[in-house]
Amino acid sequence: MRTIVVTGSASGIGRATLRLLEQRGDRVIGVDTHDAEIETDLRTPDGRATMIDQVRSRRSTIDGVVANAGVAHRSPDDVAVNFFGTVATLEGLLPLLTRSRTPRAAATSSMASLLPTDAELVDRCLAGDEPGALDRAVKLVQAQEHGLIYSSSKAALCRWLRRTAPGAQWAGAGIPLNAVAPGVVETPMVAGMIGTEIQRAAMAAAVPMPLNGFMRPEVPAHLISWLVGEKNTHLCGQVVFVDGGADAIIRGDSTW
């Protein structure tokens, strides 16, 4: 039996992933702010340290990490959870992964990483400057440019992953590290954005998904389950867009 840690496990993609992994026989350690085996807040360094300590208290070895926890508040919380919480999860649990015979790791990004971003916020994230990144997010809110925060947090995550995955600590240790980038997923996180027909039409215009439209959380969960499964041996540093065609429409011929 393989042991896999899933953050953001109480709802949405995380909950769907937890269920799929358990159905195939994995032992899953769920992490969330509520209704999870480990309850902690990944917005804060203390909350992240608590998560890592509690996982270590349960297992000396883990076989997979799904760094899925994320928020879309268009506030500094997006930066704290989506980038710094995700990176801390992956880096903090890496020592436990290295003891596995079949270690795997995956993160949840978003097709929003293709949308307009704030270059300064992305750069501060990639520099590991959390106070500076949070301060920049506050300034974006004050300037009524809060719409750039979520996309910037996800773009920074994609860039971090692309730079990190082929390196000695991950690929060099035999650990595939990849991400999924879903389109619009019908989860509690986005319920307030697609609750009316007008909202759904506006979201569909911003995120065109000609193949089957908006999706249930089980769709990206199936892909995540494969990414952290034993059959994934060579996918490295990939951000896999599962978005009904939005990436193909937005980026056209470009492959990155």
C-alpha positions in Angstrom: 0.0 0.0 0.0 1.3 3.4 -1.0 0.8 6.5 1.2 0.0 9.8 -0.4 -0.5 13.2 1.2 -3.3 15.4 -0.3 -3.7 19.0 0.7 -7.0 20.8 0.2 -8.7 17.4 0.7 -11.9 18.6 2.3 -13.6 19.7 -0.9 -13.4 20.1 -4.7 -10.5 18.6 -6.6 -8.7 17.5 -3.4 -11.7 15.6 -2.1 -12.2 13.9 -5.4 -8.5 13.0 -5.6 -8.6 11.6 -2.1 -11.5 9.3 -3.0 -10.0 8.1 -6.2 -6.7 7.2 -4.5 -8.5 5.4 -1.6 -10.5 3.5 -4.2 -7.4 2.1 -5.8 -6.0 1.1 -2.4 -3.7 3.9 -1.4 -3.5 5.2 2.2 -4.3 8.9 2.0 -3.4 11.6 4.6 -5.7 14.5 4.0 -4.8 18.0 4.9 -7.1 21.0 5.1 -8.4 23.7 7.4 -11.3 21.5 8.4 -12.7 18.0 8.0 -9.3 16.4 7.4 -6.9 14.1 9.2 -4.5 17.0 9.6 -6.2 20.3 10.1 -4.0 23.3 9.6 -3.8 26.6 7.7 -1.2 26.6 4.8 -1.4 30.4 4.6 1.1 30.7 7.4 4.6 29.4 8.0 3.5 28.0 11.3 0.6 26.2 9.7 2.9 24.7 7.0 5.3 23.6 9.7 2.5 21.9 11.6 1.5 20.0 8.5 5.0 18.7 7.9 5.5 17.8 11.5 2.2 15.9 11.7 2.9 14.0 8.5 6.3 13.0 9.9 4.7 11.8 13.1 2.5 9.4 11.1 5.0 8.2 8.5 8.8 8.0 8.1 8.2 7.4 4.3 5.5 8.7 1.9 5.1 7.7 -1.7 3.3 10.7 -3.1 2.4 14.3 -2.5 -0.6 16.1 -4.1 0.0 19.8 -3.3 -3.6 20.8 -4.2 -4.7 23.4 -1.7 -5.6 26.7 -3.2 -7.8 29.7 -2.9 -9.2 32.3 -5.3 -9.9 35.3 -3.0 -8.1 37.8 -5.2 -6.2 38.8 -2.1 -2.8 38.2 -0.5 -4.2 34.8 0.7 -3.9 33.6 -2.9 -0.2 34.2 -2.9 0.3 32.7 0.6 -1.6 29.5 -0.2 -1.2 29.0 -3.9 2.5 29.7 -4.2 4.2 29.7 -0.8 2.0 27.0 0.7 2.4 24.7 -2.3 6.2 25.1 -2.5 6.5 24.6 1.3 4.4 21.4 1.1 6.5 20.0 -1.7 9.9 21.0 -0.3 9.0 20.1 3.3 7.8 16.6 2.4 10.6 15.9 -0.1 12.8 14.1 2.5 10.0 11.6 3.2 9.5 11.1 -0.5 13.2 10.2 -1.1 12.8 7.1 1.1 10.1 5.7 -1.2 10.7 3.2 -4.0 8.1 4.9 -6.2 8.0 8.6 -5.2 5.7 11.0 -7.1 4.6 14.6 -6.6 2.0 16.8 -8.3 0.7 20.3 -7.8 -2.6 22.0 -8.8 -2.1 25.1 -10.9 -4.7 26.6 -13.2 -5.3 27.7 -16.7 -5.4 31.2 -15.1 -1.6 31.0 -15.3 -2.1 32.0 -19.0 -4.0 35.2 -18.2 -2.5 38.6 -17.5 -0.2 38.7 -14.5 1.8 41.2 -12.4 5.5 40.7 -13.2 6.7 42.2 -9.9 4.5 39.8 -7.9 5.6 36.8 -9.9 9.3 37.8 -9.5 8.9 38.3 -5.7 7.4 34.8 -5.4 10.2 33.2 -7.4 12.7 35.0 -5.3 11.2 33.4 -2.2 10.3 36.8 -0.8 7.0 36.1 0.9 6.8 39.4 2.8 7.5 41.3 -0.3 5.1 39.2 -2.4 2.3 39.7 0.2 3.0 43.5 0.3 2.8 43.6 -3.5 -0.5 41.8 -3.4 -1.8 44.4 -0.9 -0.8 47.2 -3.2 -2.6 45.5 -6.1 -5.8 45.4 -4.1 -5.4 49.0 -3.2 -4.9 49.8 -6.9 -8.1 47.9 -7.8 -5.9 45.4 -9.7 -6.7 42.5 -7.4 -7.7 40.4 -10.5 -4.0 39.9 -11.2 -3.2 38.2 -7.9 -4.7 34.8 -8.5 -3.2 34.4 -12.0 0.2 35.7 -10.8 0.3 33.1 -8.0 -0.4 30.3 -10.4 2.0 31.6 -13.1 4.7 31.8 -10.4 4.0 28.2 -9.4 4.3 27.0 -12.9 7.6 28.7 -13.4 8.9 27.4 -10.1 7.9 23.9 -11.0 9.4 24.0 -14.5 12.7 25.2 -13.1 12.7 22.8 -10.2 11.5 19.5 -11.5 14.5 18.6 -13.7 17.0 19.4 -11.0 19.0 17.1 -8.7 16.6 17.1 -5.8 13.6 15.9 -7.9 14.5 14.3 -11.2 17.9 13.4 -10.0 16.3 11.6 -7.1 13.9 9.7 -9.4 10.9 11.8 -8.4 8.5 13.0 -11.1 7.2 16.4 -10.3 4.4 17.8 -12.4 1.2 19.9 -12.3 -2.3 20.0 -13.6 -3.8 23.2 -14.8 -7.6 22.9 -14.8 -10.0 25.1 -16.6 -13.3 26.0 -14.8 -14.1 23.3 -12.3 -17.5 23.3 -10.5 -16.3 23.4 -6.9 -17.2 25.4 -3.9 -14.3 27.7 -4.6 -15.8 29.0 -7.8 -19.5 28.6 -7.0 -19.9 32.3 -6.4 -18.4 33.1 -9.8 -20.7 30.8 -11.9 -23.9 30.9 -9.8 -26.0 32.7 -12.4 -26.4 32.4 -16.1 -24.9 35.8 -16.6 -21.9 34.8 -14.5 -21.5 31.5 -16.4 -21.6 33.2 -19.7 -19.0 35.7 -18.6 -16.7 32.9 -17.3 -17.2 30.9 -20.5 -16.1 34.0 -22.5 -13.0 34.4 -20.3 -12.2 30.7 -20.3 -13.4 29.2 -23.5 -13.9 25.4 -23.1 -15.3 24.0 -26.3 -14.8 20.4 -25.3 -17.7 19.6 -22.9 -17.6 22.9 -21.0 -17.1 23.3 -17.3 -16.0 20.2 -15.5 -16.6 18.2 -12.3 -13.7 17.9 -9.9 -13.3 14.2 -10.8 -11.9 15.2 -14.2 -8.6 16.7 -13.0 -8.6 14.3 -10.0 -8.2 11.3 -12.4 -5.2 13.0 -14.0 -3.6 13.8 -10.7 -4.1 10.2 -9.6 -2.2 9.1 -12.6 0.6 11.7 -12.0 1.2 10.3 -8.5 0.8 6.7 -9.6 3.5 4.1 -10.2 3.0 4.1 -14.0 4.2 7.7 -14.3 7.9 7.2 -14.7 9.1 9.9 -17.1 6.8 12.9 -17.0 8.9 15.7 -15.7 8.2 19.4 -15.1 5.0 19.4 -17.1 2.0 21.6 -16.6 -0.8 19.6 -18.1 -3.8 21.7 -19.1 -7.1 19.9 -18.6 -9.3 22.7 -19.7 -11.6 21.7 -22.4 -9.5 23.5 -25.1 -8.9 26.8 -23.4 -5.1 26.6 -23.6 -5.3 25.7 -27.3 -7.5 28.6 -28.0 -5.6 31.2 -25.9 -2.1 30.2 -27.0 -2.7 28.8 -30.4 0.5 27.4 -32.0 2.7 28.1 -28.9 3.6 25.1 -26.8 4.7 27.2 -23.9 
